[in-house]
Amino acid sequence: MSYLSIEFGLLFIIFFAFYWACYLSPKLQNNLLLIISYLIVSSYSWQFALILFIYTCIIYFFSVIISKSERHAKLWLIVSLFVSITNLALFKYFDFFRYEIQALLNFWHLSIALPLISVLMPIGISFYTFHSISYLVSVKNKEIPVAKFWDFVLFLSFFPSIIAGPINRAKEFLPQIAITQSRQIIEPFRAFTLIMLAVIKVYCFGALINDNWVNPIFANPIEFNVIDLLVGLYAYAIQLYLNFSGYTDLVTAIALLLGFRLPINFNFPYLALNLRDFWYRWHISLSNWIRDYIYIPLGGNRCGFIRTQINVMLAMILSGLWHGAGINFIIWGAIHGLGIVALNIGDRYLGQGLVTKYLPTLARLLTWHYVCFTWLFFYCESLSDVGDYFTALTSNFLIKPHYPEVFLIFCFICVIYSKCKTFPEWFIKQLSKVNRVCLPFIFILIMWLTIYIAPSGVPNFIYANF
């Protein structure tokens, strides 16, 4: 069930009424949240809900052992992490690795046929796996005590963030579940602003960009001029940002209305001055997770310059692999890793932030285009599709462009993008000044206009696939 569907909106209003009718009992609210979270997971498949619950029980069992084992806590942590990652690999990467291993066996002329098993990837498995790892590490480091079982079940299944994040840290989110005093709606004006932004971003602008430019251009790039192909890259970069940040806005708003805070996930990433800055701004909860649970445990920057670059590459390749079971995602992560390594080398031998300090506009343009070209690997399902796009991009100069005016519009959007940074806070302030009787009508009017302008159908959340 899409969180943007009318059905979900109506069900949430009913749930919202029941939820706050129990405001005197956070425990009862937690029970309602747990039920609705599992119902949403079950709406995709009852097997997904069963897998999630079994996985939750196993991880909780390991957390109890880790907390009680003083001498062997590290060993049990390693075992539990192995189980967690194996579970993720089985459901998410089995087909990919089976295909690659089978190809390798055939290359070596070994007559071994690996079994053909169709494995469906449970919804949200990438996110609740990372949630559980943060919990296990926090228990091992004595940052938090072992949670109550049903609190932990809710932590892994919390419906606003299970499908496509953000990635919650156990030490920050579990205390919000275990609260004993009555909850309150947090920043209602911000919540309603975020809902409107989400619908505008995903339902309207993102869907329009996808239907008018992304799909037509990527479907057959050979027919388009270089300018059009740049339009396709720019359009997809913008659509992906609108879709994912819009989803984050929506679930953040839902959490606020339920009395919870989710971590910030975006901070105007396309204003980044370099790739490091981009990853400080894009999918922040994932970037921070990879830094704390992969990059730093590998040694971070503590083991010399060369080892640091190796750690960067490993972290970024694993980031790419996390996004999807395909060679294109591995290459996407590796290209980002190479970009950061090149940046580190430049900072070391040419001076820290040389371009960003003296030519910030050029730095932003270079970063923007580098990121846009890497999104090509993100969009295309095969390397041959990537090759077709690159071939057209470097040779189709004589074909008449279809979208020269759109190219100029996107360039203009890039110029005014930075001016939009303060808009949400400004809009929240204006809402707070409006008579509360008028607020529902303003909300309904904006939503109706957005849906009227938007293409028909409910758009998918792109990151729900990861």
PAGUDREN-831265 format. One line per 5 residues: their letters; for each residue x, y, z of C-alpha. Coordinates in nm, 3 decimals, m for minus. Each point is the difference from the previous one (the first is absolute). Layout:
N
a> X/Y/Z | ... $
END
This chain:
466
msyls> 0.000/0.000/0.000 | 0.149/0.331/m0.107 | 0.023/0.268/0.267 | m0.119/0.247/m0.267 | m0.320/m0.189/m0.080 $
iefgl> m0.344/0.125/0.099 | m0.060/m0.332/0.178 | 0.302/0.046/0.225 | m0.100/0.361/0.074 | m0.348/m0.104/0.114 $
lfiif> 0.132/m0.294/0.205 | 0.261/0.223/0.163 | m0.266/0.253/0.104 | m0.198/m0.279/0.169 | 0.315/m0.142/0.161 $
fafyw> 0.106/0.351/0.107 | m0.331/0.047/0.185 | 0.031/m0.334/0.184 | 0.369/0.062/0.072 | m0.052/0.335/0.171 $
acyls> m0.310/m0.126/0.180 | 0.255/m0.210/0.192 | 0.234/0.292/0.075 | 0.001/m0.077/0.374 | 0.161/m0.339/m0.069 $
pklqn> 0.316/m0.001/m0.216 | 0.008/m0.379/0.038 | m0.342/m0.029/m0.162 | 0.112/0.240/m0.274 | 0.303/m0.223/m0.059 $
nllli> m0.228/m0.301/m0.035 | m0.208/0.182/m0.260 | 0.316/0.103/m0.186 | 0.126/m0.357/0.006 | m0.327/m0.137/m0.139 $
isyli> m0.023/0.256/m0.281 | 0.370/m0.044/m0.086 | m0.038/m0.375/m0.043 | m0.325/0.044/m0.192 | 0.180/0.230/m0.246 $
vssys> 0.286/m0.248/m0.044 | m0.257/m0.280/m0.042 | m0.179/0.202/m0.270 | 0.302/m0.072/m0.221 | 0.020/m0.366/0.107 $
wqfal> m0.077/m0.188/0.319 | 0.331/m0.183/m0.049 | 0.184/0.333/0.029 | m0.161/0.060/0.339 | 0.090/m0.353/0.114 $
ilfiy> 0.362/0.042/m0.113 | 0.023/0.334/0.182 | m0.136/m0.147/0.324 | 0.227/m0.307/m0.008 | 0.299/0.222/m0.077 $
tciiy> m0.099/0.233/0.287 | m0.017/m0.291/0.246 | 0.343/m0.129/m0.104 | 0.167/0.341/0.027 | m0.162/0.063/0.336 $
ffsvi> 0.126/m0.338/0.124 | 0.354/0.097/m0.101 | m0.030/0.340/0.170 | m0.092/m0.171/0.330 | 0.302/m0.232/m0.028 $
iskse> 0.231/0.293/m0.084 | m0.122/0.202/0.299 | 0.051/m0.293/0.241 | 0.336/m0.115/m0.137 | 0.281/0.211/0.137 $
rhakl> 0.292/m0.205/m0.132 | m0.142/m0.110/m0.335 | m0.219/0.298/m0.090 | 0.214/0.087/m0.303 | m0.014/m0.357/m0.130 $
wlivs> m0.378/m0.009/0.034 | m0.024/0.338/m0.173 | 0.200/m0.137/m0.295 | m0.226/m0.308/m0.016 | m0.315/0.212/0.013 $
lfvsi> 0.130/0.238/m0.269 | 0.085/m0.300/m0.218 | m0.356/m0.131/0.041 | m0.147/0.343/m0.077 | 0.209/0.055/m0.313 $
tnlal> m0.052/m0.359/m0.117 | m0.376/0.050/0.025 | 0.026/0.318/m0.209 | 0.230/m0.169/m0.253 | m0.229/m0.301/m0.036 $
fkyfd> m0.313/0.198/m0.080 | 0.152/0.294/m0.184 | 0.308/m0.136/m0.178 | m0.056/m0.374/m0.050 | m0.107/0.027/m0.365 $
ffrye> 0.281/0.244/m0.082 | 0.276/m0.210/0.153 | m0.147/m0.326/m0.133 | 0.011/0.142/m0.353 | 0.356/0.131/0.040 $
iqall> 0.130/m0.321/0.163 | m0.168/m0.213/m0.266 | 0.163/0.208/m0.273 | 0.337/m0.048/0.171 | m0.051/m0.378/0.025 $
nfwhl> m0.094/m0.015/m0.368 | 0.310/0.204/m0.088 | 0.214/m0.257/0.183 | m0.188/m0.282/m0.180 | m0.124/m0.145/0.327 $
sialp> m0.322/m0.195/m0.048 | m0.165/0.123/0.318 | m0.353/0.136/m0.024 | m0.106/0.222/0.290 | m0.367/m0.037/0.098 $
lisvl> m0.252/0.238/m0.152 | m0.188/0.146/0.296 | m0.231/0.297/m0.031 | 0.058/0.221/0.305 | m0.221/0.303/0.053 $
mpigi> 0.158/0.293/0.184 | m0.207/0.087/0.309 | m0.113/0.361/0.013 | 0.227/0.221/0.212 | 0.260/m0.272/0.066 $
sfytf> 0.294/0.232/m0.073 | m0.126/0.255/0.250 | m0.100/m0.228/0.288 | 0.328/m0.187/m0.038 | 0.192/0.326/0.053 $
hsisy> m0.232/0.091/0.289 | 0.075/m0.333/0.168 | 0.376/0.033/m0.047 | m0.005/0.341/0.169 | m0.190/m0.162/0.290 $
lvsvk> 0.244/m0.291/0.038 | 0.303/0.230/m0.003 | m0.160/0.238/0.249 | m0.079/m0.289/0.238 | 0.356/m0.131/m0.035 $
nkeip> 0.146/0.347/0.072 | m0.230/0.045/0.303 | m0.155/0.309/m0.161 | m0.349/m0.138/0.067 | m0.138/m0.288/0.207 $
vakfw> m0.181/m0.289/m0.166 | m0.337/0.133/m0.109 | m0.328/m0.153/0.104 | m0.092/m0.258/m0.261 | m0.311/0.172/m0.139 $
dfvlf> 0.178/0.336/m0.006 | 0.268/m0.161/m0.216 | m0.263/m0.159/m0.226 | m0.148/0.347/m0.055 | 0.346/0.151/m0.057 $
lsffp> 0.066/m0.232/m0.295 | m0.353/0.021/m0.144 | m0.089/0.370/0.059 | m0.203/0.062/m0.313 | 0.107/0.356/m0.092 $
siiag> 0.364/m0.108/m0.042 | m0.002/m0.372/m0.080 | m0.063/0.025/m0.375 | 0.259/0.256/m0.109 | 0.158/0.151/0.309 $
pinra> 0.137/0.221/0.140 | 0.231/m0.235/0.190 | m0.067/0.033/0.373 | 0.264/m0.045/0.269 | m0.107/m0.221/0.287 $
keflp> 0.145/0.229/0.268 | m0.202/0.293/m0.136 | m0.325/m0.167/m0.099 | m0.061/m0.268/0.265 | m0.032/0.261/0.280 $
qiait> m0.283/0.158/m0.201 | m0.180/m0.335/0.001 | 0.069/m0.073/0.368 | m0.135/0.337/0.114 | m0.228/m0.015/0.306 $
qsrqi> m0.154/0.349/0.000 | m0.271/0.097/m0.245 | 0.114/0.075/m0.354 | m0.086/0.318/m0.185 | m0.029/0.091/m0.366 $
iepfr> 0.335/0.157/m0.091 | 0.006/0.321/m0.207 | m0.339/m0.042/m0.175 | 0.061/0.293/m0.238 | 0.326/m0.158/m0.114 $
aftli> m0.174/m0.334/m0.042 | m0.273/0.142/m0.224 | 0.257/0.198/m0.199 | 0.206/m0.315/m0.056 | m0.309/m0.193/m0.116 $
mlavi> m0.081/0.271/m0.255 | 0.362/0.011/m0.116 | 0.003/m0.379/m0.034 | m0.313/m0.007/m0.215 | 0.127/0.287/m0.218 $
kvycf> 0.345/m0.157/m0.040 | m0.102/m0.360/m0.067 | m0.354/0.015/m0.134 | 0.037/0.310/m0.215 | 0.350/0.114/m0.098 $
galin> 0.175/m0.337/0.024 | m0.271/m0.181/m0.199 | m0.019/0.274/m0.265 | 0.378/m0.004/m0.048 | 0.000/m0.378/m0.024 $
dnwvn> m0.284/m0.019/m0.256 | 0.115/0.288/m0.220 | 0.379/m0.036/m0.008 | 0.153/m0.287/0.196 | m0.195/m0.290/m0.150 $
pifan> m0.007/0.126/m0.364 | 0.372/0.087/m0.012 | 0.133/m0.304/0.185 | m0.226/m0.233/m0.201 | 0.188/0.070/m0.324 $
piefn> 0.301/0.234/0.051 | 0.133/m0.060/m0.355 | m0.281/0.218/m0.141 | 0.087/0.306/0.209 | 0.245/0.287/m0.028 $
vidll> 0.277/0.056/0.258 | m0.201/0.287/0.149 | m0.301/m0.231/0.040 | 0.218/m0.266/0.160 | 0.125/0.254/0.252 $
vglya> m0.365/0.088/0.063 | m0.062/m0.370/0.070 | 0.285/m0.017/0.250 | m0.102/0.324/0.171 | m0.365/m0.111/0.005 $
yaiql> 0.079/m0.334/0.161 | 0.228/0.161/0.259 | m0.278/0.242/0.092 | m0.271/m0.267/m0.007 | 0.202/m0.232/0.225 $
ylnfs> 0.059/0.281/0.249 | m0.366/0.109/m0.005 | m0.120/m0.359/0.039 | 0.230/m0.102/0.284 | 0.003/0.328/0.191 $
gytdl> m0.379/0.021/m0.049 | m0.037/m0.347/0.151 | 0.221/0.105/0.291 | m0.210/0.315/0.049 | m0.317/m0.209/0.009 $
vtaia> 0.117/m0.263/0.251 | 0.167/0.268/0.214 | m0.334/0.180/0.014 | m0.187/m0.321/0.087 | 0.249/m0.069/0.279 $
lllgf> m0.037/0.355/0.136 | m0.378/m0.038/0.004 | 0.048/m0.321/0.199 | 0.241/0.162/0.246 | 0.329/m0.133/m0.142 $
rlpin> 0.303/0.165/m0.159 | 0.184/m0.159/m0.292 | 0.357/0.099/m0.095 | 0.060/0.266/m0.265 | 0.070/m0.168/m0.333 $
fnfpy> 0.056/0.285/m0.248 | 0.160/0.342/0.010 | m0.010/0.143/m0.354 | 0.250/m0.252/m0.142 | 0.024/0.163/m0.341 $
lalnl> 0.157/0.306/0.163 | 0.300/m0.215/0.094 | 0.342/0.144/m0.077 | 0.160/m0.345/m0.041 | m0.083/m0.371/0.032 $
rdfwy> 0.078/m0.013/0.372 | m0.236/0.290/0.052 | m0.260/m0.177/m0.216 | 0.004/m0.306/0.227 | m0.032/0.225/0.305 $
rwhis> m0.325/0.124/m0.157 | m0.146/m0.299/m0.191 | m0.168/m0.292/0.184 | 0.172/0.125/0.315 | m0.120/m0.287/0.220 $
lsnwi> 0.162/m0.252/m0.238 | 0.320/0.205/m0.038 | 0.040/0.025/0.376 | m0.079/m0.371/0.044 | 0.265/m0.101/m0.254 $
rdyiy> 0.251/0.234/0.163 | m0.063/m0.134/0.353 | m0.051/m0.371/m0.072 | 0.221/m0.063/m0.305 | 0.253/0.277/m0.064 $
iplgg> 0.113/0.059/0.360 | 0.015/m0.374/0.094 | 0.215/m0.055/m0.311 | 0.245/0.250/0.146 | m0.140/0.328/m0.133 $
nrcgf> 0.281/0.251/m0.048 | 0.207/m0.135/0.292 | 0.223/m0.238/m0.197 | 0.181/0.224/m0.246 | m0.096/0.174/m0.321 $
irtqi> m0.001/m0.303/m0.234 | m0.200/m0.217/0.241 | m0.248/0.285/0.039 | m0.066/0.003/m0.375 | m0.049/m0.379/0.001 $
nvmla> m0.250/0.038/0.285 | m0.183/0.271/m0.196 | m0.024/m0.226/m0.306 | m0.123/m0.297/0.201 | m0.261/0.212/0.179 $
milsg> m0.132/0.151/m0.324 | m0.007/m0.332/m0.186 | m0.196/m0.154/0.287 | m0.229/0.303/m0.012 | m0.061/m0.069/m0.367 $
lwhga> m0.063/m0.370/0.066 | m0.245/0.091/0.278 | m0.207/0.194/m0.255 | m0.048/m0.302/m0.223 | 0.118/m0.343/m0.108 $
ginfi> 0.158/0.095/m0.330 | 0.335/0.081/m0.152 | m0.134/0.345/m0.093 | m0.047/0.089/0.368 | 0.350/m0.125/0.084 $
iwgai> 0.143/0.216/m0.278 | m0.209/0.295/0.120 | 0.144/m0.035/0.351 | 0.353/m0.048/m0.138 | m0.023/0.317/m0.213 $
hglgi> m0.106/0.199/0.307 | 0.286/m0.160/0.192 | 0.251/0.091/m0.273 | m0.132/0.356/m0.001 | 0.052/0.035/0.375 $
valni> 0.347/m0.159/m0.024 | 0.093/0.246/m0.278 | m0.131/0.282/0.218 | 0.210/m0.122/0.294 | 0.312/m0.020/m0.217 $
gdryl> m0.063/0.350/m0.132 | m0.046/0.136/0.353 | 0.322/m0.167/0.111 | 0.225/0.115/m0.285 | m0.168/0.315/m0.133 $
gqglv> m0.148/0.148/0.315 | m0.318/m0.050/0.199 | m0.311/0.116/m0.188 | 0.191/0.191/m0.266 | m0.287/0.016/m0.253 $
tkylp> m0.279/0.034/0.257 | 0.175/0.292/0.168 | 0.069/0.212/m0.307 | m0.254/m0.126/m0.256 | m0.304/m0.129/0.192 $
tlarl> m0.238/0.030/m0.298 | 0.234/m0.211/m0.215 | 0.034/m0.251/0.286 | m0.379/m0.035/0.022 | m0.033/m0.043/m0.377 $
ltwhy> 0.272/m0.267/m0.010 | m0.157/m0.187/0.292 | m0.348/0.026/m0.150 | 0.109/m0.144/m0.334 | 0.211/m0.275/0.158 $
vcftw> m0.297/m0.110/0.211 | m0.236/0.022/m0.300 | 0.221/m0.230/m0.208 | 0.023/m0.253/0.282 | m0.380/m0.010/0.018 $
lffyc> 0.015/m0.154/m0.348 | 0.126/m0.323/0.160 | m0.273/0.034/0.259 | m0.278/0.019/m0.259 | 0.115/m0.245/m0.267 $
eslsd> m0.055/m0.369/0.071 | 0.286/m0.119/m0.222 | 0.345/0.126/m0.098 | m0.104/m0.015/m0.366 | m0.269/0.261/0.075 $
vgdyf> 0.264/0.216/0.166 | 0.224/m0.046/m0.306 | m0.281/0.101/m0.237 | m0.062/0.318/0.198 | 0.369/0.094/0.014 $
talts> 0.041/m0.075/m0.371 | m0.292/0.227/m0.087 | 0.125/0.266/0.240 | 0.338/0.017/m0.173 | m0.117/m0.026/m0.361 $
nflik> m0.354/0.132/m0.055 | 0.095/0.359/m0.081 | m0.171/0.023/m0.340 | m0.348/m0.115/0.110 | m0.239/0.289/0.053 $
phype> m0.064/0.047/0.375 | m0.355/m0.063/0.125 | 0.026/0.182/0.334 | 0.236/0.301/m0.025 | m0.241/0.217/0.200 $
vflif> m0.024/m0.268/0.269 | 0.380/m0.001/0.025 | m0.008/0.373/0.071 | m0.281/m0.047/0.254 | 0.205/m0.262/0.188 $
cficv> 0.301/0.232/m0.003 | m0.223/0.273/0.145 | m0.128/m0.241/0.267 | 0.359/m0.072/0.100 | 0.058/0.374/0.042 $
iyskc> m0.308/0.061/0.219 | 0.034/m0.331/0.189 | 0.206/0.159/0.275 | m0.267/0.268/0.048 | m0.253/m0.268/0.098 $
ktfpe> 0.198/m0.102/0.307 | m0.192/0.223/0.239 | m0.344/m0.058/m0.156 | m0.119/m0.279/0.236 | 0.083/0.203/0.312 $
wfikq> m0.165/0.309/m0.152 | m0.314/m0.198/m0.088 | m0.019/m0.154/0.349 | 0.019/0.348/0.151 | m0.281/0.122/m0.228 $
lskvn> m0.218/m0.299/0.087 | 0.040/0.072/0.370 | m0.151/0.346/m0.060 | m0.311/m0.131/m0.177 | m0.326/m0.048/0.188 $
rvclp> m0.022/m0.370/0.086 | m0.354/m0.019/m0.138 | 0.139/0.087/m0.344 | 0.292/m0.245/0.009 | m0.193/m0.311/m0.115 $
fifil> m0.136/0.192/m0.301 | 0.348/0.122/m0.097 | 0.133/m0.352/0.037 | m0.282/m0.153/m0.210 | 0.033/0.270/m0.269 $
imwlt> 0.375/m0.055/m0.043 | m0.042/m0.378/m0.006 | m0.286/0.018/m0.252 | 0.193/0.232/m0.234 | 0.305/m0.224/0.019 $
iyiap> m0.194/m0.318/m0.078 | m0.191/0.181/m0.280 | 0.324/0.106/m0.170 | 0.180/m0.331/0.060 | m0.012/m0.291/m0.247 $
sgvpn> m0.252/m0.275/0.071 | 0.104/m0.289/0.221 | 0.190/m0.027/0.326 | 0.379/0.033/m0.051 | 0.232/m0.259/0.152 $
fiyan> 0.263/0.079/0.260 | 0.327/m0.081/m0.177 | 0.196/m0.082/0.315 | m0.263/m0.251/0.115 | 0.169/m0.236/m0.250 $
f> 0.327/0.011/0.195 $
END
